[in-house]
Structures are given as C-alpha cells and as structure tokens.
Amino acid sequence: METPTISSMAYTSSSATAADFLGQIQKQAQQDNLIRQFIPNAQPAHNIKEPAIVSTARIVKVFIADSNDNLPLDKRVLYSGEEKLTDLTDQELFFEVPIADILSKHNETRAKTVDKKQAEKFGRDIFLEPARIRDLKMVVVNVAQF
C-alpha cells in the first residue's frame, strides 16, 4: 500500500523564552555537578523529560500537498481538511481522506502543466507525469491535545 510522506506539526504557546529554558537547564546541570563533587555516584537531582501523553484525544487539521515546483502555488495543496476532534493516529487519518478522487482530479491539472526543466532540455513542451500517492506530502497539525 502506498502512503504519502506523513509529518506532524503543533501549535505551541509559552510565556517562557528559549533563553529562560536554557538557563534553567544550565542551572540544574551546575547543581548536579556540585552534588557529584561530594557524592561521586549520585544520580542527577533534576531530570528534564518530555511530559507523557496520557490521552490521545486531539483537535487536528490535515493537509495534503504536491510539492512539485512546476505547479502554480495555488494548485499545490490538494486537500485541506476541517479541524476535527479525533483519537486516530496520523496514519489512520490518512485513510479517512478520499485520496483516490483527490489524486485523480489533481493529475488532470498535472497533465496540463509543463515540466520546465524537461521542456528546456528537449526544446518542446513536456507535461508532468501523473503523481502517485507516495509523491505527496501529508501534514497533520495538532491544534489542541487533551
């Protein structure tokens, strides 16, 4: 089964700056080094870990695009889904998209689009080949996670 390149993104917000975060890490490292001077086998007192994700409920928005530079910018995004509440994984979300219909319609556009490099090389208009699912890029944007 073919699938597009799938990636995730998230909106994030914080009142702390990166410098604040790095300063906190440096301070904790200094404290741990000081403790190790007196107790050589001591474990670090402060471990910074990613928070565990307990729930998988989230609000997402799915985009599918063809990144071919020959396509006009407004023809590169094939699908832009509505924000929706889901507990599906990114891969499962892909199977909810009517990709066959979307790709068929998009390939009609590709068939009318000149491949500039090939046209320059051969001195005549050469149109883009039909795209396959694996040529596409899918981005899942996590708007919120609960």
BELHU-V632499 format. One record per residue. N is the residue number from 1. PSI is psi in degrees with one decimal (none if undefined). D_FIRST is the distance of its C-alpha to the first C-alpha in Angstrom with 1 decimal. Layout:
n=N psi=PSI d_first=D_FIRST
n=N psi=PSI d_first=D_FIRST
This chain:
n=1 psi=132.1 d_first=0.0
n=2 psi=143.0 d_first=3.8
n=3 psi=154.8 d_first=6.6
n=4 psi=170.5 d_first=10.2
n=5 psi=123.2 d_first=12.8
n=6 psi=130.3 d_first=14.1
n=7 psi=160.2 d_first=17.8
n=8 psi=150.1 d_first=20.6
n=9 psi=163.1 d_first=24.1
n=10 psi=144.5 d_first=27.2
n=11 psi=134.5 d_first=30.5
n=12 psi=156.1 d_first=33.2
n=13 psi=138.7 d_first=36.9
n=14 psi=147.7 d_first=39.7
n=15 psi=-14.7 d_first=43.5
n=16 psi=148.1 d_first=43.6
n=17 psi=167.8 d_first=43.1
n=18 psi=-36.6 d_first=41.3
n=19 psi=-38.8 d_first=44.8
n=20 psi=-44.6 d_first=45.7
n=21 psi=-45.8 d_first=42.7
n=22 psi=-37.9 d_first=43.4
n=23 psi=-40.4 d_first=47.1
n=24 psi=-42.7 d_first=46.3
n=25 psi=-44.5 d_first=44.2
n=26 psi=-41.7 d_first=47.1
n=27 psi=-42.9 d_first=49.6
n=28 psi=-39.3 d_first=47.8
n=29 psi=-40.6 d_first=47.4
n=30 psi=-42.3 d_first=51.1
n=31 psi=-42.3 d_first=52.0
n=32 psi=-40.3 d_first=49.9
n=33 psi=-38.6 d_first=51.6
n=34 psi=-43.5 d_first=55.0
n=35 psi=-42.3 d_first=54.3
n=36 psi=-24.9 d_first=53.2
n=37 psi=-34.9 d_first=56.5
n=38 psi=-29.6 d_first=58.4
n=39 psi=92.5 d_first=55.9
n=40 psi=-34.8 d_first=53.9
n=41 psi=14.1 d_first=51.3
n=42 psi=141.7 d_first=50.7
n=43 psi=149.5 d_first=47.1
n=44 psi=137.1 d_first=46.3
n=45 psi=-26.6 d_first=47.7
n=46 psi=118.2 d_first=45.1
n=47 psi=123.2 d_first=41.3
n=48 psi=117.0 d_first=39.2
n=49 psi=155.9 d_first=35.8
n=50 psi=139.0 d_first=33.0
n=51 psi=138.5 d_first=33.6
n=52 psi=137.0 d_first=31.5
n=53 psi=112.0 d_first=29.3
n=54 psi=-46.8 d_first=30.5
n=55 psi=149.7 d_first=29.0
n=56 psi=3.2 d_first=25.5
n=57 psi=133.5 d_first=26.8
n=58 psi=160.0 d_first=26.4
n=59 psi=125.7 d_first=26.7
n=60 psi=161.7 d_first=23.9
n=61 psi=128.6 d_first=23.3
n=62 psi=134.1 d_first=19.9
n=63 psi=141.2 d_first=19.8
n=64 psi=130.2 d_first=17.2
n=65 psi=156.6 d_first=18.7
n=66 psi=116.9 d_first=18.7
n=67 psi=15.8 d_first=21.0
n=68 psi=125.8 d_first=22.2
n=69 psi=-18.3 d_first=26.0
n=70 psi=-21.6 d_first=26.9
n=71 psi=142.2 d_first=25.9
n=72 psi=148.1 d_first=28.7
n=73 psi=-40.6 d_first=28.4
n=74 psi=-7.4 d_first=28.3
n=75 psi=1.0 d_first=25.3
n=76 psi=-28.5 d_first=23.0
n=77 psi=114.0 d_first=22.2
n=78 psi=-31.6 d_first=19.9
n=79 psi=133.8 d_first=19.9
n=80 psi=101.4 d_first=22.4
n=81 psi=165.8 d_first=22.3
n=82 psi=153.1 d_first=25.4
n=83 psi=135.6 d_first=26.4
n=84 psi=152.1 d_first=25.6
n=85 psi=130.2 d_first=26.4
n=86 psi=163.1 d_first=23.5
n=87 psi=12.8 d_first=22.7
n=88 psi=154.7 d_first=18.9
n=89 psi=169.9 d_first=17.1
n=90 psi=-41.4 d_first=15.7
n=91 psi=-40.2 d_first=12.1
n=92 psi=-34.6 d_first=13.3
n=93 psi=-35.5 d_first=15.1
n=94 psi=-39.1 d_first=12.1
n=95 psi=-7.6 d_first=11.2
n=96 psi=-11.2 d_first=14.9
n=97 psi=132.5 d_first=14.9
n=98 psi=69.1 d_first=15.0
n=99 psi=-35.4 d_first=12.7
n=100 psi=-45.8 d_first=12.7
n=101 psi=-43.5 d_first=16.5
n=102 psi=-45.4 d_first=17.0
n=103 psi=-39.2 d_first=15.1
n=104 psi=-46.5 d_first=17.0
n=105 psi=-40.8 d_first=20.3
n=106 psi=-37.8 d_first=19.7
n=107 psi=-23.7 d_first=19.2
n=108 psi=-39.1 d_first=22.6
n=109 psi=-43.3 d_first=24.1
n=110 psi=-36.5 d_first=22.6
n=111 psi=-19.9 d_first=24.0
n=112 psi=2.0 d_first=27.4
n=113 psi=126.6 d_first=27.2
n=114 psi=133.9 d_first=29.0
n=115 psi=105.0 d_first=27.5
n=116 psi=-41.8 d_first=30.8
n=117 psi=-44.0 d_first=30.5
n=118 psi=-38.5 d_first=29.7
n=119 psi=-41.1 d_first=32.4
n=120 psi=-39.4 d_first=34.9
n=121 psi=-41.7 d_first=34.1
n=122 psi=-7.2 d_first=34.5
n=123 psi=18.1 d_first=37.1
n=124 psi=165.2 d_first=35.4
n=125 psi=124.9 d_first=32.8
n=126 psi=124.9 d_first=29.2
n=127 psi=159.8 d_first=26.6
n=128 psi=145.6 d_first=23.2
n=129 psi=156.3 d_first=20.2
n=130 psi=142.7 d_first=17.6
n=131 psi=152.0 d_first=15.2
n=132 psi=164.1 d_first=11.4
n=133 psi=-40.4 d_first=9.5
n=134 psi=-13.0 d_first=9.5
n=135 psi=-11.7 d_first=13.2
n=136 psi=162.9 d_first=14.0
n=137 psi=130.7 d_first=15.6
n=138 psi=128.8 d_first=15.6
n=139 psi=127.8 d_first=18.7
n=140 psi=116.6 d_first=19.7
n=141 psi=119.1 d_first=23.5
n=142 psi=110.2 d_first=25.3
n=143 psi=-41.0 d_first=28.5
n=144 psi=150.9 d_first=29.9
n=145 psi=136.1 d_first=29.2
n=146 psi=none d_first=31.3
